[in-house]
Amino acid sequence: MLRHDFQPGRLVVGLTLILAGVLYAGDATGSWDIPWFVLFPVMSAGLCLAATAGLAARGIRRRRVSPDERQGVPGADPPE
């Protein structure tokens, strides 16, 4: 399997969707009663947290790029 960058924003979005699914599955089985509007704040908070995590990871990743790695990036400074 090829290695890839860790993307925490996608992880948070996935966990948020799993949480929403668990909430509604519990409501469907009768384990608890969830009002219909609960999904909106759960999804809003999850998406905002995912955006924050993604932007933080992007900022960290951009600082760690060495000048040697920038040579293959379009729009980067040309090598001297």
Phi and psi restraints in degrees (range 20) as a CNS / XPLOR table:
assign (resid 1 and name C) (resid 2 and name N)
       (resid 2 and name CA) (resid 2 and name C) 1.0 -74.1 20.0 2
assign (resid 2 and name N) (resid 2 and name CA)
       (resid 2 and name C) (resid 3 and name N) 1.0 145.0 20.0 2
assign (resid 2 and name C) (resid 3 and name N)
       (resid 3 and name CA) (resid 3 and name C) 1.0 -79.0 20.0 2
assign (resid 3 and name N) (resid 3 and name CA)
       (resid 3 and name C) (resid 4 and name N) 1.0 147.0 20.0 2
assign (resid 3 and name C) (resid 4 and name N)
       (resid 4 and name CA) (resid 4 and name C) 1.0 -140.7 20.0 2
assign (resid 4 and name N) (resid 4 and name CA)
       (resid 4 and name C) (resid 5 and name N) 1.0 165.5 20.0 2
assign (resid 4 and name C) (resid 5 and name N)
       (resid 5 and name CA) (resid 5 and name C) 1.0 -71.0 20.0 2
assign (resid 5 and name N) (resid 5 and name CA)
       (resid 5 and name C) (resid 6 and name N) 1.0 144.6 20.0 2
assign (resid 5 and name C) (resid 6 and name N)
       (resid 6 and name CA) (resid 6 and name C) 1.0 -74.1 20.0 2
assign (resid 6 and name N) (resid 6 and name CA)
       (resid 6 and name C) (resid 7 and name N) 1.0 128.2 20.0 2
assign (resid 6 and name C) (resid 7 and name N)
       (resid 7 and name CA) (resid 7 and name C) 1.0 -119.9 20.0 2
assign (resid 7 and name N) (resid 7 and name CA)
       (resid 7 and name C) (resid 8 and name N) 1.0 93.6 20.0 2
assign (resid 7 and name C) (resid 8 and name N)
       (resid 8 and name CA) (resid 8 and name C) 1.0 -66.4 20.0 2
assign (resid 8 and name N) (resid 8 and name CA)
       (resid 8 and name C) (resid 9 and name N) 1.0 -26.6 20.0 2
assign (resid 8 and name C) (resid 9 and name N)
       (resid 9 and name CA) (resid 9 and name C) 1.0 -62.5 20.0 2
assign (resid 9 and name N) (resid 9 and name CA)
       (resid 9 and name C) (resid 10 and name N) 1.0 -42.6 20.0 2
assign (resid 9 and name C) (resid 10 and name N)
       (resid 10 and name CA) (resid 10 and name C) 1.0 -67.6 20.0 2
assign (resid 10 and name N) (resid 10 and name CA)
       (resid 10 and name C) (resid 11 and name N) 1.0 -34.9 20.0 2
assign (resid 10 and name C) (resid 11 and name N)
       (resid 11 and name CA) (resid 11 and name C) 1.0 -63.2 20.0 2
assign (resid 11 and name N) (resid 11 and name CA)
       (resid 11 and name C) (resid 12 and name N) 1.0 -44.9 20.0 2
assign (resid 11 and name C) (resid 12 and name N)
       (resid 12 and name CA) (resid 12 and name C) 1.0 -66.1 20.0 2
assign (resid 12 and name N) (resid 12 and name CA)
       (resid 12 and name C) (resid 13 and name N) 1.0 -40.2 20.0 2
assign (resid 12 and name C) (resid 13 and name N)
       (resid 13 and name CA) (resid 13 and name C) 1.0 -62.9 20.0 2
assign (resid 13 and name N) (resid 13 and name CA)
       (resid 13 and name C) (resid 14 and name N) 1.0 -42.9 20.0 2
assign (resid 13 and name C) (resid 14 and name N)
       (resid 14 and name CA) (resid 14 and name C) 1.0 -62.3 20.0 2
assign (resid 14 and name N) (resid 14 and name CA)
       (resid 14 and name C) (resid 15 and name N) 1.0 -43.3 20.0 2
assign (resid 14 and name C) (resid 15 and name N)
       (resid 15 and name CA) (resid 15 and name C) 1.0 -65.9 20.0 2
assign (resid 15 and name N) (resid 15 and name CA)
       (resid 15 and name C) (resid 16 and name N) 1.0 -34.8 20.0 2
assign (resid 15 and name C) (resid 16 and name N)
       (resid 16 and name CA) (resid 16 and name C) 1.0 -65.6 20.0 2
assign (resid 16 and name N) (resid 16 and name CA)
       (resid 16 and name C) (resid 17 and name N) 1.0 -43.3 20.0 2
assign (resid 16 and name C) (resid 17 and name N)
       (resid 17 and name CA) (resid 17 and name C) 1.0 -66.6 20.0 2
assign (resid 17 and name N) (resid 17 and name CA)
       (resid 17 and name C) (resid 18 and name N) 1.0 -37.3 20.0 2
assign (resid 17 and name C) (resid 18 and name N)
       (resid 18 and name CA) (resid 18 and name C) 1.0 -64.1 20.0 2
assign (resid 18 and name N) (resid 18 and name CA)
       (resid 18 and name C) (resid 19 and name N) 1.0 -41.8 20.0 2
assign (resid 18 and name C) (resid 19 and name N)
       (resid 19 and name CA) (resid 19 and name C) 1.0 -60.2 20.0 2
assign (resid 19 and name N) (resid 19 and name CA)
       (resid 19 and name C) (resid 20 and name N) 1.0 -44.7 20.0 2
assign (resid 19 and name C) (resid 20 and name N)
       (resid 20 and name CA) (resid 20 and name C) 1.0 -62.5 20.0 2
assign (resid 20 and name N) (resid 20 and name CA)
       (resid 20 and name C) (resid 21 and name N) 1.0 -40.7 20.0 2
assign (resid 20 and name C) (resid 21 and name N)
       (resid 21 and name CA) (resid 21 and name C) 1.0 -64.5 20.0 2
assign (resid 21 and name N) (resid 21 and name CA)
       (resid 21 and name C) (resid 22 and name N) 1.0 -41.5 20.0 2
assign (resid 21 and name C) (resid 22 and name N)
       (resid 22 and name CA) (resid 22 and name C) 1.0 -65.1 20.0 2
assign (resid 22 and name N) (resid 22 and name CA)
       (resid 22 and name C) (resid 23 and name N) 1.0 -41.0 20.0 2
assign (resid 22 and name C) (resid 23 and name N)
       (resid 23 and name CA) (resid 23 and name C) 1.0 -60.5 20.0 2
assign (resid 23 and name N) (resid 23 and name CA)
       (resid 23 and name C) (resid 24 and name N) 1.0 -47.7 20.0 2
assign (resid 23 and name C) (resid 24 and name N)
       (resid 24 and name CA) (resid 24 and name C) 1.0 -73.9 20.0 2
assign (resid 24 and name N) (resid 24 and name CA)
       (resid 24 and name C) (resid 25 and name N) 1.0 -30.0 20.0 2
assign (resid 24 and name C) (resid 25 and name N)
       (resid 25 and name CA) (resid 25 and name C) 1.0 -67.1 20.0 2
assign (resid 25 and name N) (resid 25 and name CA)
       (resid 25 and name C) (resid 26 and name N) 1.0 -40.4 20.0 2
assign (resid 25 and name C) (resid 26 and name N)
       (resid 26 and name CA) (resid 26 and name C) 1.0 -64.8 20.0 2
assign (resid 26 and name N) (resid 26 and name CA)
       (resid 26 and name C) (resid 27 and name N) 1.0 -36.0 20.0 2
assign (resid 26 and name C) (resid 27 and name N)
       (resid 27 and name CA) (resid 27 and name C) 1.0 -69.1 20.0 2
assign (resid 27 and name N) (resid 27 and name CA)
       (resid 27 and name C) (resid 28 and name N) 1.0 -39.7 20.0 2
assign (resid 27 and name C) (resid 28 and name N)
       (resid 28 and name CA) (resid 28 and name C) 1.0 -68.0 20.0 2
assign (resid 28 and name N) (resid 28 and name CA)
       (resid 28 and name C) (resid 29 and name N) 1.0 -33.5 20.0 2
assign (resid 28 and name C) (resid 29 and name N)
       (resid 29 and name CA) (resid 29 and name C) 1.0 -82.1 20.0 2
assign (resid 29 and name N) (resid 29 and name CA)
       (resid 29 and name C) (resid 30 and name N) 1.0 -9.8 20.0 2
assign (resid 29 and name C) (resid 30 and name N)
       (resid 30 and name CA) (resid 30 and name C) 1.0 88.0 20.0 2
assign (resid 30 and name N) (resid 30 and name CA)
       (resid 30 and name C) (resid 31 and name N) 1.0 10.4 20.0 2
assign (resid 30 and name C) (resid 31 and name N)
       (resid 31 and name CA) (resid 31 and name C) 1.0 -66.7 20.0 2
assign (resid 31 and name N) (resid 31 and name CA)
       (resid 31 and name C) (resid 32 and name N) 1.0 -37.6 20.0 2
assign (resid 31 and name C) (resid 32 and name N)
       (resid 32 and name CA) (resid 32 and name C) 1.0 -152.1 20.0 2
assign (resid 32 and name N) (resid 32 and name CA)
       (resid 32 and name C) (resid 33 and name N) 1.0 169.3 20.0 2
assign (resid 32 and name C) (resid 33 and name N)
       (resid 33 and name CA) (resid 33 and name C) 1.0 -110.7 20.0 2
assign (resid 33 and name N) (resid 33 and name CA)
       (resid 33 and name C) (resid 34 and name N) 1.0 114.3 20.0 2
assign (resid 33 and name C) (resid 34 and name N)
       (resid 34 and name CA) (resid 34 and name C) 1.0 -108.1 20.0 2
assign (resid 34 and name N) (resid 34 and name CA)
       (resid 34 and name C) (resid 35 and name N) 1.0 124.4 20.0 2
assign (resid 34 and name C) (resid 35 and name N)
       (resid 35 and name CA) (resid 35 and name C) 1.0 -63.4 20.0 2
assign (resid 35 and name N) (resid 35 and name CA)
       (resid 35 and name C) (resid 36 and name N) 1.0 152.8 20.0 2
assign (resid 35 and name C) (resid 36 and name N)
       (resid 36 and name CA) (resid 36 and name C) 1.0 -64.3 20.0 2
assign (resid 36 and name N) (resid 36 and name CA)
       (resid 36 and name C) (resid 37 and name N) 1.0 -27.2 20.0 2
assign (resid 36 and name C) (resid 37 and name N)
       (resid 37 and name CA) (resid 37 and name C) 1.0 -85.8 20.0 2
assign (resid 37 and name N) (resid 37 and name CA)
       (resid 37 and name C) (resid 38 and name N) 1.0 0.5 20.0 2
assign (resid 37 and name C) (resid 38 and name N)
       (resid 38 and name CA) (resid 38 and name C) 1.0 -66.5 20.0 2
assign (resid 38 and name N) (resid 38 and name CA)
       (resid 38 and name C) (resid 39 and name N) 1.0 -28.3 20.0 2
assign (resid 38 and name C) (resid 39 and name N)
       (resid 39 and name CA) (resid 39 and name C) 1.0 -63.5 20.0 2
assign (resid 39 and name N) (resid 39 and name CA)
       (resid 39 and name C) (resid 40 and name N) 1.0 -33.7 20.0 2
assign (resid 39 and name C) (resid 40 and name N)
       (resid 40 and name CA) (resid 40 and name C) 1.0 -62.4 20.0 2
assign (resid 40 and name N) (resid 40 and name CA)
       (resid 40 and name C) (resid 41 and name N) 1.0 -51.4 20.0 2
assign (resid 40 and name C) (resid 41 and name N)
       (resid 41 and name CA) (resid 41 and name C) 1.0 -68.9 20.0 2
assign (resid 41 and name N) (resid 41 and name CA)
       (resid 41 and name C) (resid 42 and name N) 1.0 -32.5 20.0 2
assign (resid 41 and name C) (resid 42 and name N)
       (resid 42 and name CA) (resid 42 and name C) 1.0 -63.9 20.0 2
assign (resid 42 and name N) (resid 42 and name CA)
       (resid 42 and name C) (resid 43 and name N) 1.0 -47.9 20.0 2
assign (resid 42 and name C) (resid 43 and name N)
       (resid 43 and name CA) (resid 43 and name C) 1.0 -70.0 20.0 2
assign (resid 43 and name N) (resid 43 and name CA)
       (resid 43 and name C) (resid 44 and name N) 1.0 -38.2 20.0 2
assign (resid 43 and name C) (resid 44 and name N)
       (resid 44 and name CA) (resid 44 and name C) 1.0 -62.4 20.0 2
assign (resid 44 and name N) (resid 44 and name CA)
       (resid 44 and name C) (resid 45 and name N) 1.0 -47.1 20.0 2
assign (resid 44 and name C) (resid 45 and name N)
       (resid 45 and name CA) (resid 45 and name C) 1.0 -64.7 20.0 2
assign (resid 45 and name N) (resid 45 and name CA)
       (resid 45 and name C) (resid 46 and name N) 1.0 -41.0 20.0 2
assign (resid 45 and name C) (resid 46 and name N)
       (resid 46 and name CA) (resid 46 and name C) 1.0 -64.7 20.0 2
assign (resid 46 and name N) (resid 46 and name CA)
       (resid 46 and name C) (resid 47 and name N) 1.0 -41.6 20.0 2
assign (resid 46 and name C) (resid 47 and name N)
       (resid 47 and name CA) (resid 47 and name C) 1.0 -70.1 20.0 2
assign (resid 47 and name N) (resid 47 and name CA)
       (resid 47 and name C) (resid 48 and name N) 1.0 -36.6 20.0 2
assign (resid 47 and name C) (resid 48 and name N)
       (resid 48 and name CA) (resid 48 and name C) 1.0 -66.1 20.0 2
assign (resid 48 and name N) (resid 48 and name CA)
       (resid 48 and name C) (resid 49 and name N) 1.0 -41.5 20.0 2
assign (resid 48 and name C) (resid 49 and name N)
       (resid 49 and name CA) (resid 49 and name C) 1.0 -65.5 20.0 2
assign (resid 49 and name N) (resid 49 and name CA)
       (resid 49 and name C) (resid 50 and name N) 1.0 -38.7 20.0 2
assign (resid 49 and name C) (resid 50 and name N)
       (resid 50 and name CA) (resid 50 and name C) 1.0 -65.4 20.0 2
assign (resid 50 and name N) (resid 50 and name CA)
       (resid 50 and name C) (resid 51 and name N) 1.0 -40.9 20.0 2
assign (resid 50 and name C) (resid 51 and name N)
       (resid 51 and name CA) (resid 51 and name C) 1.0 -63.7 20.0 2
assign (resid 51 and name N) (resid 51 and name CA)
       (resid 51 and name C) (resid 52 and name N) 1.0 -41.5 20.0 2
assign (resid 51 and name C) (resid 52 and name N)
       (resid 52 and name CA) (resid 52 and name C) 1.0 -63.8 20.0 2
assign (resid 52 and name N) (resid 52 and name CA)
       (resid 52 and name C) (resid 53 and name N) 1.0 -43.9 20.0 2
assign (resid 52 and name C) (resid 53 and name N)
       (resid 53 and name CA) (resid 53 and name C) 1.0 -65.3 20.0 2
assign (resid 53 and name N) (resid 53 and name CA)
       (resid 53 and name C) (resid 54 and name N) 1.0 -40.9 20.0 2
assign (resid 53 and name C) (resid 54 and name N)
       (resid 54 and name CA) (resid 54 and name C) 1.0 -65.2 20.0 2
assign (resid 54 and name N) (resid 54 and name CA)
       (resid 54 and name C) (resid 55 and name N) 1.0 -42.2 20.0 2
assign (resid 54 and name C) (resid 55 and name N)
       (resid 55 and name CA) (resid 55 and name C) 1.0 -67.7 20.0 2
assign (resid 55 and name N) (resid 55 and name CA)
       (resid 55 and name C) (resid 56 and name N) 1.0 -37.9 20.0 2
assign (resid 55 and name C) (resid 56 and name N)
       (resid 56 and name CA) (resid 56 and name C) 1.0 -65.1 20.0 2
assign (resid 56 and name N) (resid 56 and name CA)
       (resid 56 and name C) (resid 57 and name N) 1.0 -43.1 20.0 2
assign (resid 56 and name C) (resid 57 and name N)
       (resid 57 and name CA) (resid 57 and name C) 1.0 -64.9 20.0 2
assign (resid 57 and name N) (resid 57 and name CA)
       (resid 57 and name C) (resid 58 and name N) 1.0 -39.0 20.0 2
assign (resid 57 and name C) (resid 58 and name N)
       (resid 58 and name CA) (resid 58 and name C) 1.0 -64.4 20.0 2
assign (resid 58 and name N) (resid 58 and name CA)
       (resid 58 and name C) (resid 59 and name N) 1.0 -42.8 20.0 2
assign (resid 58 and name C) (resid 59 and name N)
       (resid 59 and name CA) (resid 59 and name C) 1.0 -63.0 20.0 2
assign (resid 59 and name N) (resid 59 and name CA)
       (resid 59 and name C) (resid 60 and name N) 1.0 -40.8 20.0 2
assign (resid 59 and name C) (resid 60 and name N)
       (resid 60 and name CA) (resid 60 and name C) 1.0 -66.5 20.0 2
assign (resid 60 and name N) (resid 60 and name CA)
       (resid 60 and name C) (resid 61 and name N) 1.0 -42.4 20.0 2
assign (resid 60 and name C) (resid 61 and name N)
       (resid 61 and name CA) (resid 61 and name C) 1.0 -66.4 20.0 2
assign (resid 61 and name N) (resid 61 and name CA)
       (resid 61 and name C) (resid 62 and name N) 1.0 -36.9 20.0 2
assign (resid 61 and name C) (resid 62 and name N)
       (resid 62 and name CA) (resid 62 and name C) 1.0 -68.0 20.0 2
assign (resid 62 and name N) (resid 62 and name CA)
       (resid 62 and name C) (resid 63 and name N) 1.0 -32.3 20.0 2
assign (resid 62 and name C) (resid 63 and name N)
       (resid 63 and name CA) (resid 63 and name C) 1.0 -73.8 20.0 2
assign (resid 63 and name N) (resid 63 and name CA)
       (resid 63 and name C) (resid 64 and name N) 1.0 -26.6 20.0 2
assign (resid 63 and name C) (resid 64 and name N)
       (resid 64 and name CA) (resid 64 and name C) 1.0 -85.4 20.0 2
assign (resid 64 and name N) (resid 64 and name CA)
       (resid 64 and name C) (resid 65 and name N) 1.0 -9.0 20.0 2
assign (resid 64 and name C) (resid 65 and name N)
       (resid 65 and name CA) (resid 65 and name C) 1.0 -70.9 20.0 2
assign (resid 65 and name N) (resid 65 and name CA)
       (resid 65 and name C) (resid 66 and name N) 1.0 126.0 20.0 2
assign (resid 65 and name C) (resid 66 and name N)
       (resid 66 and name CA) (resid 66 and name C) 1.0 -84.3 20.0 2
assign (resid 66 and name N) (resid 66 and name CA)
       (resid 66 and name C) (resid 67 and name N) 1.0 161.2 20.0 2
assign (resid 66 and name C) (resid 67 and name N)
       (resid 67 and name CA) (resid 67 and name C) 1.0 -60.3 20.0 2
assign (resid 67 and name N) (resid 67 and name CA)
       (resid 67 and name C) (resid 68 and name N) 1.0 -30.7 20.0 2
assign (resid 67 and name C) (resid 68 and name N)
       (resid 68 and name CA) (resid 68 and name C) 1.0 -66.3 20.0 2
assign (resid 68 and name N) (resid 68 and name CA)
       (resid 68 and name C) (resid 69 and name N) 1.0 -35.9 20.0 2
assign (resid 68 and name C) (resid 69 and name N)
       (resid 69 and name CA) (resid 69 and name C) 1.0 -76.1 20.0 2
assign (resid 69 and name N) (resid 69 and name CA)
       (resid 69 and name C) (resid 70 and name N) 1.0 -22.1 20.0 2
assign (resid 69 and name C) (resid 70 and name N)
       (resid 70 and name CA) (resid 70 and name C) 1.0 -75.1 20.0 2
assign (resid 70 and name N) (resid 70 and name CA)
       (resid 70 and name C) (resid 71 and name N) 1.0 -14.5 20.0 2
assign (resid 70 and name C) (resid 71 and name N)
       (resid 71 and name CA) (resid 71 and name C) 1.0 -63.1 20.0 2
assign (resid 71 and name N) (resid 71 and name CA)
       (resid 71 and name C) (resid 72 and name N) 1.0 -32.8 20.0 2
assign (resid 71 and name C) (resid 72 and name N)
       (resid 72 and name CA) (resid 72 and name C) 1.0 -88.2 20.0 2
assign (resid 72 and name N) (resid 72 and name CA)
       (resid 72 and name C) (resid 73 and name N) 1.0 -1.8 20.0 2
assign (resid 72 and name C) (resid 73 and name N)
       (resid 73 and name CA) (resid 73 and name C) 1.0 -88.4 20.0 2
assign (resid 73 and name N) (resid 73 and name CA)
       (resid 73 and name C) (resid 74 and name N) 1.0 126.8 20.0 2
assign (resid 73 and name C) (resid 74 and name N)
       (resid 74 and name CA) (resid 74 and name C) 1.0 -62.4 20.0 2
assign (resid 74 and name N) (resid 74 and name CA)
       (resid 74 and name C) (resid 75 and name N) 1.0 138.7 20.0 2
assign (resid 74 and name C) (resid 75 and name N)
       (resid 75 and name CA) (resid 75 and name C) 1.0 86.3 20.0 2
assign (resid 75 and name N) (resid 75 and name CA)
       (resid 75 and name C) (resid 76 and name N) 1.0 -3.3 20.0 2
assign (resid 75 and name C) (resid 76 and name N)
       (resid 76 and name CA) (resid 76 and name C) 1.0 -78.7 20.0 2
assign (resid 76 and name N) (resid 76 and name CA)
       (resid 76 and name C) (resid 77 and name N) 1.0 166.3 20.0 2
assign (resid 76 and name C) (resid 77 and name N)
       (resid 77 and name CA) (resid 77 and name C) 1.0 -63.6 20.0 2
assign (resid 77 and name N) (resid 77 and name CA)
       (resid 77 and name C) (resid 78 and name N) 1.0 137.0 20.0 2
assign (resid 77 and name C) (resid 78 and name N)
       (resid 78 and name CA) (resid 78 and name C) 1.0 -69.0 20.0 2
assign (resid 78 and name N) (resid 78 and name CA)
       (resid 78 and name C) (resid 79 and name N) 1.0 147.6 20.0 2
assign (resid 78 and name C) (resid 79 and name N)
       (resid 79 and name CA) (resid 79 and name C) 1.0 -68.0 20.0 2
assign (resid 79 and name N) (resid 79 and name CA)
       (resid 79 and name C) (resid 80 and name N) 1.0 148.2 20.0 2
